Amino acid sequence: MSAPLMPKATAVWLVENTALTFKQIADLCVLHELEVKGIADGDVAAGIKGMDPVTAGQLTREEIHKGEADASYRLAMVVSKVNVEVKRSTAGPRYTPVSRRGDRPDAIMWLLRNHPELPESAIMKLVGTTKHTIASVRDRDHWNAQNIKPVDPVTLGLCSQLELDLAVQKAASKSAKKVVGDAVAPRTLIPAHEISGTAAHAAAEAEKAKAAEAAAPPDRDSQKNYDADSVFAKLKGLKPEGAE
């Protein structure tokens, strides 16, 4: 069975204006029986104004009378012929009811302590707050800093567990990608095929050099055979006249 459009406001009205049991109201509004008892005691939903489900067309007077006459009777909501879909915008921070706005600093403190990897934009969407409030809670200069205590935002009803888990997983994946991108690739040995290729290239160059040296024309001056007598005979013919 689906819950009313405003389950807590409907529960507040039923507690104040009917004789239904806590269990009947909890089953109708899809709440916990202790939560309905807290509404009756004034500990829960203190700032929520009750909403008449009969006027809203979600419940009939006959169903309420049947429930008041029989404590074991399970109330049934009026089946609507119109399907209402509530789409939540992800462009900015969510809307937080007035009764819950005082709990936001506690939720911010809990997120800052338990999930420091979350960026401010994620906290803003989860809790429905601003950068200024997040900074004031982090720096302990909030006007109510001495009374702020970390409380899970899921417990406070500011977000669902699924939304919190998705935000944490997204932030963790971004942090992991950043660490991998900043890491320096480890130095490794040169592969064996590269070493063998370099050695083969050097051997080929040496063979080319030897072949080029062998193919070069011989030096004629180095291959001449000089006769000492002929060389001195030429030198004697160069003496000036009158010299002894």
C-alpha positions in Angstrom: 0.0 0.0 0.0 1.3 3.4 -0.9 1.7 6.2 1.6 -0.1 9.5 1.6 1.5 12.4 -0.2 2.5 14.0 3.1 2.7 11.0 5.5 3.9 12.8 8.7 1.4 15.7 8.2 -1.4 13.2 7.7 -0.2 11.3 10.8 -0.2 14.5 12.9 -3.8 15.2 11.8 -5.0 11.7 12.6 -3.4 11.7 16.0 -5.0 15.0 16.9 -8.5 14.4 15.4 -9.2 10.7 15.5 -9.2 7.8 18.0 -7.2 5.5 15.7 -4.4 3.4 17.3 -0.8 4.2 16.7 -0.4 1.0 14.7 -3.4 1.9 12.4 -1.9 5.3 11.8 1.6 3.9 11.3 0.3 1.3 8.8 -1.6 3.9 6.8 1.2 6.5 6.7 4.0 3.9 6.3 5.7 5.0 9.5 7.0 3.2 12.5 4.6 2.8 15.4 7.1 4.4 17.8 7.4 7.4 15.5 3.6 7.9 15.7 3.9 7.6 19.4 6.6 10.3 19.3 4.2 12.5 17.3 1.6 12.1 20.0 4.1 12.9 22.7 5.3 16.0 20.9 8.8 14.6 20.4 8.5 14.1 16.6 7.2 16.4 13.9 6.7 19.3 16.4 6.8 21.9 13.7 4.6 20.1 11.1 1.1 21.2 10.6 -1.5 18.5 10.3 -3.1 17.8 6.9 -6.7 16.4 6.6 -6.6 13.3 4.4 -10.4 13.5 4.0 -10.3 16.9 2.5 -7.3 15.9 0.3 -9.3 13.0 -1.0 -6.9 10.3 0.3 -9.2 8.8 3.0 -12.9 8.6 3.6 -14.8 9.3 6.8 -16.2 5.8 6.6 -12.7 4.2 6.8 -11.9 6.3 9.8 -15.1 5.2 11.6 -14.4 1.6 10.8 -10.9 1.9 12.2 -12.1 3.6 15.4 -14.7 0.9 15.9 -12.2 -2.0 15.3 -8.6 -1.6 16.5 -7.5 -4.5 14.3 -9.0 -3.0 11.1 -6.5 -1.9 8.5 -7.4 1.4 6.9 -7.3 1.6 3.1 -6.6 4.8 1.1 -8.8 6.0 -1.7 -7.4 4.8 -5.0 -6.5 7.8 -7.1 -7.2 7.8 -10.8 -4.2 10.2 -11.4 -0.6 9.0 -11.1 1.4 11.7 -9.4 5.2 11.6 -10.1 7.5 13.7 -8.0 10.7 14.5 -9.9 13.6 15.9 -7.9 15.8 18.4 -9.5 19.6 17.8 -9.3 20.6 21.3 -10.5 20.9 22.7 -6.9 20.5 21.9 -3.2 17.3 20.1 -2.2 14.5 21.8 -0.4 14.6 21.2 3.4 11.4 21.6 5.4 11.4 24.3 8.0 11.1 21.8 10.9 14.3 20.1 9.7 16.5 23.1 8.9 17.8 23.2 12.5 19.2 19.7 12.1 21.4 20.6 9.1 24.5 21.8 11.0 24.5 18.4 12.9 24.3 16.6 9.5 27.0 18.7 8.0 29.3 18.0 11.0 28.7 14.3 10.6 29.5 14.3 6.9 32.7 16.3 7.4 33.9 13.9 10.1 32.9 10.6 8.5 33.2 11.4 4.8 35.9 14.0 4.3 36.2 13.0 0.6 32.8 14.5 -0.2 33.0 17.9 -2.0 31.0 20.8 -0.8 28.6 20.5 -3.8 27.7 16.9 -2.7 27.0 18.0 0.9 24.9 20.9 -0.4 22.7 18.5 -2.4 22.4 15.9 0.4 21.6 18.3 3.2 20.1 21.3 1.3 22.6 23.9 2.6 25.0 26.5 1.4 28.8 26.9 1.2 28.8 29.5 3.9 27.0 27.2 6.4 29.4 24.3 5.6 32.4 26.6 6.1 31.1 28.0 9.4 30.5 24.4 10.7 34.0 23.3 9.6 35.7 26.4 11.1 33.6 26.2 14.3 32.5 29.8 13.9 28.8 28.9 13.5 26.4 30.9 15.7 25.3 27.7 17.4 28.7 25.9 17.3 28.7 24.9 20.9 25.5 22.9 20.5 26.3 21.2 17.2 26.8 17.5 17.4 27.4 15.1 14.5 24.2 13.2 13.5 23.7 10.9 10.5 21.6 12.9 7.9 19.7 9.7 7.1 18.6 9.4 10.7 17.5 13.1 10.6 15.5 12.4 7.4 17.5 14.9 5.3 18.4 12.3 2.7 18.1 8.6 2.0 20.7 6.0 2.6 20.8 5.3 -1.1 21.5 8.9 -1.9 24.3 9.0 0.7 25.9 5.8 -0.6 25.8 7.0 -4.2 27.4 10.4 -3.3 30.2 8.6 -1.3 30.9 6.1 -4.1 31.1 9.0 -6.6 33.5 11.0 -4.5 35.6 7.9 -3.8 35.9 7.0 -7.5 37.0 10.6 -8.3 39.6 10.5 -5.6 40.9 7.2 -6.9 41.2 8.5 -10.5 43.1 11.6 -9.3 45.6 9.4 -7.3 46.2 7.2 -10.4 46.7 10.3 -12.6 49.2 11.9 -10.3 51.2 8.7 -9.7 54.6 8.4 -11.5 55.1 5.3 -13.6 57.7 3.0 -12.0 61.1 2.6 -13.7 61.6 -0.9 -15.2 64.5 -2.7 -16.9 64.9 -2.4 -20.7 63.2 -5.3 -22.4 65.4 -8.1 -23.7 64.3 -7.7 -27.3 65.3 -4.0 -27.3 68.8 -4.9 -26.0 69.2 -7.6 -28.6 68.1 -5.2 -31.3 70.6 -2.6 -30.2 73.4 -5.1 -30.1 72.6 -6.4 -33.6 72.5 -2.8 -34.9 75.9 -2.1 -33.5 77.4 -5.3 -35.0 75.9 -4.4 -38.4 77.5 -0.9 -38.2 80.9 -2.4 -37.4 80.6 -4.8 -40.4 79.8 -1.8 -42.6 82.8 0.1 -41.4 85.1 -2.8 -42.1 83.7 -3.3 -45.5 84.1 0.4 -46.3 87.8 0.3 -45.1 88.5 -2.7 -47.2 87.0 -1.2 -50.3 88.9 2.1 -50.0 91.8 2.6 -52.6 95.3 2.0 -51.2 97.6 4.9 -50.3 100.3 5.0 -53.1 102.8 7.0 -50.9 102.7 4.4 -48.2 103.4 1.6 -50.7 106.6 3.3 -52.3 110.0 1.6 -51.6 112.7 4.2 -51.3 116.4 3.4 -52.1 118.9 5.1 -49.7 121.7 5.4 -52.3 119.5 7.1 -54.8 118.2 9.5 -52.2 121.7 10.6 -51.1 122.9 10.9 -54.7 120.2 13.4 -55.4 121.1 15.3 -52.3 124.8 15.5 -53.3 123.7 17.0 -56.6 122.0 19.8 -54.7 125.2 21.1 -53.1 126.2 24.8 -54.0 129.3 25.5 -56.0 132.5 26.1 -54.0 131.2 24.0 -51.1 133.6 21.2 -50.0 
